[in-house]
Amino acid sequence: MMNLIFREHISLILALFTILFTLQVYFIIERTIGIYEETLRNNYSIILVSKQELDENILKDRVKIIDRVESINPQKVVARLEDELNRGDLGELKESLPNFYRVFLKIYPNPTQLLNIKENLESMEKIKRVETYSKAHDQIYKLLVLFKNISNIFLIAIFLVSTLLVIKEMRIWQFEHTERMHIMALFGAPIWMRSAVLFKVAIFDAFISSILVVATFVILEINGWLHELFTMISIDVDIFDF
């Protein structure tokens, strides 16, 4: 009797566990990509070299996705050269030094957006040079796009596998409970009553599967393996985002 009950439940529990586990992995990957993209946005900046002081509001009017502009103190450059230059040369250097600014953006731009930003800023008379570090930026952006595409492919794979597992379980249920459903139909039981047992089994198995998935990820978090993995890429991701 116990073996029969176990066999009735274990196949559905395993199927639901697989679906829920892979979905949770997908959600973790999505949060990881989102946090990584936010980290890139916060750390990325464009360097401006200008002849005169720049107005932040004018820059924001020219480029709408500018978040903020920070002035870079040129005295730090001068301080490094104090021991190498005499006082006269040092004074001339201070007079001739241009203004430096660091520009932060509201988003992490794609290569086309970055090129447009550079062209817009270079068209301003006061700006002598715009440094976007485009080569390094483009490489990182391509990796980010690759991660997003892999995540989308993973989601499609989850959907296909989940659909196949559900269809398989429905066929197994139909085979195992055909006789019971037929007998209840002979006694005039309505469809909802005939299906009540199946719904109870499904709800119970879904509950057990959910507990097993939560327990699995809690163990992984306590073990520290996931934390070490996220530390390698210098981000902090919550396994469960409620």
N, C-alpha and C positions, 0 to 999 in steps of 0.2 A: 504493500500500500504506500509506504513512504517512498519507495523507489519510483512508483508511478507519479506521485505528486511532484517529486524532484524533477523527473523528466519533463513534466508538463510546464514547469516554471523555468528551468535552467536555460532552455534554448531562447526563450523570449528575453530573459534577464541578460544573457550574453549579447543578444542583438541590440537591446536598448543601451546596454553599457558601452558597446562599441560606438554607437551613434552619439551618445552624450559625451563620451570621452573625446572623440574626434572634434565634436563641436566646441568643446571647451578649449582644446588645443588651438583651434582656429581663432577663437575669441582672444586667446592670449597672444597669438601671432599678430592679430589686428591691432591690439593695444600696444604691443611692442613696436610695431611699425609707426603707429601714431605718435608715441612718445619719442621715438628716434627722430622722426621728422620734426617734431617740436624742438628737440635738442639742436638739430641742425639749424633750424631757423634762429634760435636764440644765439647760437655761436657764430653764425655767418654775418659778415659785415663787408661793406664796400668802403674803400679808402678814397677820400677826395683830397686833392691838393689844389689850393686856390690862391690867387694873387691877393684877394681881399677877404674880409670876413663875410661869411655866408649867413643868410637868414633862413632858419629852419622852415618857416612857413612857406617861403618861396620854393624851397626844395620839395616840400610836400605837395604844393600845387602843381609842380612840374611832374612829379612821380607820385601817383596816388597811393602806392603800396609802401611808401616809406613810413616806418613806425616812429623812429626817433633819430636824432642826429647828435653825436657827441664830439666835442672838440678835443683834439689830441694836443697835449702840451708840448711844444717844440723844445722847451727848456731841458727835457730829458735827453734829447739828442745832443744839445750843447754841453750838458754836464759830462757826458762821456768823453768829450773832446777837450775838456779844460786843461788836462795835463799835457796834451799834444800840441796845443796852439798857444801863441802868445796873446797878451791882452788885446792888442790892436786887431789881430786877425779874428779873435773871438768876438769882438764888438761888431766887426763887419759881417761876420757870420750871423749874428743875432738879427742884424738889420735886414739881411737878405733872405732869411728863412721864410718860406711861404707858410700859409695856414694849412693845418691838417685836420681832417674830420673823418669820423667813423660813422657810417650810415647803416642802421639796422632796418630790416624790412618786416612787414606784417606776415609774410608767407615765405616759404623756401621756394624761390622762383625756378621755373624750368629754363633751359638754355635760351629759348627765344625771348622770354620775358627779360632775362638778364641782359641780353644784347640790346633790347629796346631801352632798358633803364640806362645802360652805358651811353647809348647814342643821345638820349634826352639830356643827360647830365653834361656830356661833352659839348653840347650845343650852347651851353651857358657861357657867357663871356668871362665871368670871374673864375671859372674852373680851368685849371691848367692840365690836370690829369685825373683820370678815373681808373682805379685798380679794382677789378672784380674777381681776380684769381679764377678766371673762367675755366681753365684747364682742370684744376682740382675740383671745382664746383661741378663741372659736367660729368666727371667720373663718378662722384658721389651721387649725383642725381640719377645717373643710369642704374647704379646699384639699388637705389631706392625704388625706382620703377620696376626693376627686376623682382625685388622682394614683394611688391604689390601684386605683380602678375602671378608669381608663385602662390601667393595667398589666395588669389581668385581661382586659380586652377585647383587648389586644395579644397576650396568651398564647393566647386563643381563635383569633384571626386566624392566629397562627403555626401552631397545630394544624391548622386547615382548609387553609391553603396547603400545609403539609408533606404532608398526606394526599393532596391533589390531585396534587402533584408526584411522590410515590411511585407512585401509581396510574398516572400518565402514563408514568413510566419503566418500570414493569413491563410495560405494553402495548408500549412500544418494544422492550424486550428480547425479549419473546415473539415479536414480528414479525421481529426481526433474527436470532434464533437458532432459529427453528422448524425450519428445514431441518437444522441441525447436530444438534439434539436428536432429530429423527426418524431420521437416519442412525445415530446412536449407539444408539437404541432397537432398530433393526433388527439390530444386531450384539449385542444382548443386554446392553448396558451398564445397570447399575443406576441408579436415580434419582439417588443421591448423586454418582455419577461424571458423569452428564449435567449436573448442576447445578454441578459443581466449578468449571468455567470461569467461570460467572456469579458464583459466590461470590468467586473470585479477583479478578475485575474490580471487584466491589463493594467489596471490602476495599482494593484499590489506590486506587480513586477516592475512597473515604472518607478514606484517609490523605492524599492530595494535597489534598483539600478542607480538611481540618483544618489542614494546614500553611499554606494560603492564608489561612484565617481568622485564625490566630495572627499571621501576618506582617502582615495588614491592621491589626489592632489594635495591634501593636507599632509600626508606622509612625505610626499616629494618636497613640500615646502619646509617641513620640520627637518628633513634630512639635509637640506641646504644645497641640493644639487641644482635646483632652478635658480637659486640666488647666485650661485657661482657662475652659472651660465649668463645671467643678466649683467653681472659685475664685469664680465669680459668685454661687454660693449658699453659699459659705463652708464647704464640706465637702471631704473627701478620700476618694476612692473608688478601690479597687484594681480595675483592669480584669480581672485574672485572680485569682480567689480560690481558692487551692489549700489 
